[in-house]
Amino acid sequence: MKKTISITGRYLWIPINPGAKDSIVSFYFKGEKIQEMCIETGEEEPCFYAWFDAAAYQGAGMTLEGDYKERWFDYVAVRDEKPCNPGKSRPLIHYAPEFGWLNDPNGLIYHNGVYHIYHQHNPYGVRWENMHWAHTSTPDFLSYTQTEDVLFPDEEGPVFSGTAILDHNNCLGLGDDAIAYFYTSAGGRSHWSKDHCFTQKMAVSTDHGKTLKRRADFVLPHIIEENRDPKVFYHKESSSYIMVLYISDDTFYFFRSKDLNEWEKIQEITVPGMWECPDFFPLVCEEDGVKKWVLWSADGYYCLGEFDGQSFFTQKNKEGKGFARYQLYDIVIDGTNKVDRNFVRPYAAQSFQETGDRILQLNWITSIKKDRNYAGMLSLPGELGLISTSEGYRICINPAKEMEKLRRETFETVLETGEDQASGPCSVSLYSGEGQALEMEMVIRDAREPGDTGESYIKLSVFETLFFIDLCSREITVGSHRILLPEEKEYHFRLYADTDVFELFVCKGLTYTVTENESDGVSGSAEMAYCGIRGSIRLHVLKGIRISEEIGVG
């Protein structure tokens, strides 16, 4: 089918019917192909509309060619305004796209007082497809400004994940304020790019990250299979730029460059269980000043070691046969220590560049609920640290200090267990209300005397989602998830409750997880029953983040 529509307004409205037949639709302007998308078309009245910014194509005809039905084209429209897609609800304290699918955070960088956040985006549906780079920015993680998408699929492939780096040394000749972006062109992952392979490309920005332009003269050629997700940073000690690239299975390559253009391979490492979306950064333990380099992968697995600009050295595992691997997302499901991909979870975390001594990280939260005009969101910003434990050095993550500015009201509750528990557990109502996100800080300890075989637990219900903290078995149960607790005298927890998800920081951030809000929003109550416990709870009612739009940028 081939149809032409006159562009008499800024936005081309594209009808979307989730669950309908996939169609490959190509856009042509004056005979040149400018866009290709895989979308769910159907013939019914659309559930909602996506849009294409046609500002550069005014006053002419645009041809849509593809395997769609004529009835679908009847719903295509041109308007001066974006479509208003009524959403059932939206997150209050998490960033989610205005419309469409969000996954991996990309190109995170702090520049001129602003955190720039790019992420994988499908602007034409609420499922994984048509990978673009979207852009939003924030000075404080409290208010965000989003623009139009900044990198688009082309004949060399959809735009997969990557990184950003400030060109301090003016290697590219664009000034020391220019930002270089390295990303994967996923050749072969679209009909348009069927004759291409996965390669690493570069884009640049000379307007402080607002617009990105591809560098046609740079490419890191295809190595094997779907090699992807370049992480690039400057290693001051060796005066070199370093790239960590996912290759295949559980293998990563390290490359080095003096000028951001020519790259040489310097190391190959294999760590079973680690794959895709690598991150690499140093952390310093505040207790003793020890510095460790961290190799991070998508599922929250990481290795600790030393890096000299040439090689990454890390300790061996207990068998002495490979790298020692740890996991921050320590979730046990059905008796096995693994991350279940069918559950809401944090994934593909990346750290910001240019943040000095702070290592700030964002995760993709894989939240997909029905009746939403978006899918996926970004986690709250987390700040990473390195601490010494009885088992060696480990990473911890806690909410960035900026999150405290979201607090609107605070209520404190003391938990005391009486001497006689024969009458049953104690109960307390912590909150009742609607339309507001919550934060809870808990400090608890086992109140039983030595030799007491009674129970020691908390049953916490927040908006109909139940958290069971059992200090006898030292575990937290949330639905079918179990989080194991170390043996401690006192336990610290921080819980954030939002429309779709909860974020939970356990034992001062040694374990971090995300779980689904089982209710349909943030209306209802927070209640607790406990037994054999002493401690305290501070409950904060939170303000929502603010998201605005910058028209014409991107």
Secondary structure, 3 states (H helix, E strand, C coil): CEEEEECCCCEEEEEECCCCCEEEEEEEECCEEEEEEEEECCCCCCCEEEEEECHHHCCCEEEEEECCCHHHHCCCEEECCCCCCCCCCCCCCCCCCCCEEEEEEEEEEEECCEEEEEEEEECCCCCCCCCEEEEEEECCCCEEEECCCCECCECCECEEEEEEEECCCCCCCCCCCCEEEEEEEECCCCCCCCCCCEEEEEEEECCCCCCCEECCCCCECCCCCCCEEEEEEEEHHHCEEEEEEEEECCEEEEEEECCCCCCEEEEEEECCCCCCCCEEEEEEECCCCCEEEEEECCCCEEEEEEECCCCEEECECCCCCCECCEECCCCEECCEECCCCCCCCEEEEEECECCCCCCEEEEEECCCCCCCCEECEECCCEEEEEEEECCEEEEEEEECHHHHHHEEEEEEEEECCCCCCCCCCEEEEEEEECCCCEEEEEEEEECCCCCCCCCCEEEEEECCEEEEEECCCCEEEECCEEEECCCCCCEEEEEEECCCEEEEEECCCCEEEEEECCCCCCCEEEEEEEECEEEEEEEEEECCCEEEECCCCC
